[in-house]
Amino acid sequence: MTTTESPALPSASPLPTSDVTTVPRIQPIFRLIRTLHRFLPLLPIVVAVLVWHLLTSHDVVAWVRFDKLPSPAQVATSLLTQLESGLFYGHVLASLRRILAGFALAAVSGVLIGIAVGRSRKVAALLRPLVEVARPIPAIALVPIAILLFPTSEQGIVFITFFAAFFPVTVGTIHAMKTLPGVWTDAARTLGASRRQVLVHVVLPGAMPAIFSGLSVSMGVAWICVISAEMISGQFGVGYWTWMSYSLLDYAGVMTGMLTIGALGFGTSWLIERVGRKVNRWLPGEGTA
């Protein structure tokens, strides 16, 4: 009896040693690249501070004079001193209270009026000319009027902030109403939706990206005007404190006030952007951003 030998199966060839050892070595490099990518937004700030330090330390005088400008170290010392003072936080809270009050009033009224003007021809005929006439007026030019109208400077500054933030929101909402695809509302009405349902479930969600763009712009404009109003007629606030530092020739304090304004403006704009991403998560890329 003869037996047949089965052919031997080819054995799997082992991976090259170089390929096995290369993968663990590459992983730390990828981790380092991801870490550097996270800190990439800080690079322009670091470069700006470094250039600022070099110009002030060498007393550079060209078209612009840097010999009188405080150095980053002096500004950092002034900032640390102010952070230990309760009066500084009082000025910050005063500015935040004014900006939030004026911005909230502008956001609510601007969105409502923008929707009414964009959706109704009669309302547009009544209000659009008034909006277009008042929009070019600089809000800071209303300081004398605000002093005459309101009994306290606090109310006047909130009014100026409201006036400055109102128009970007209103105009952005009007344009959102005009550019909204008509097929969306037509399809909703065909399916039996009422006017209220179309407004709540179709018009508002579709207009939210443009509305939040207007809100972001209005927040920046509002900060400019509230600081200017505090410098002119305020008795407290970051703008008032910055102007008083200039009057006392405390230039490091002036730079500290400017940095504080920038940080507050960045924080409020970032908050609006985060809320906008949550609201507009149906847009491509917003939900995962």
C-alpha angles and dihedrals in degrees: 000000000000125000124210118219115227114234113259115252114240110256119234111259113237120246115262112266091233092058093050094051095042096064096061090047093054096050096071089050091055090048091051091050091051091049092050090048090056092053094044094102089060092059097082090048092051091048092048092050091047092051089046090052093049094048095048096041092054095041092233114198115186127122085327123042118229098169092091096040116104116246123243090255092055091048091048090052091050091048093051090049092052093047088060091054122085091207091066092057089049090058091048093050091048092054092045091050092051095045094047094047095048094041094049091052091047094047095051097042094039094053093045095047091043092053092047093049093044095047102038127054092200093054090045090053090051103041109022095075091050091049093049093048095049097040098076092052109105110239092222089060087067093067094100090047091048090052090053096043104043127054095219133040089232092065092043093053091048089051092051090049090049092049092051095047096041101073101051090052094045096047092044091052092048091052090046090056092049096048097044108118109254092214089070094060092039091054091049092050091047089056090054102262118157124231090261092049091049091051096046101037103030114018100042097045090046092050097044097092092056092041092055090047088057091046091053092050093045092052091057092047091047092055091051092052098041091052091047091049091049090052092051106037108359127112096197138010135090092287092051091046091050092050092048090051088055091049089053091048089244096145093170087057089051091054090046090054091049092051090048091053090049092049093049092048092048092049095050093045090049090052092052090048092051092049090047091054091052093048094043096042089128089070117094109268097005097094093053098035 
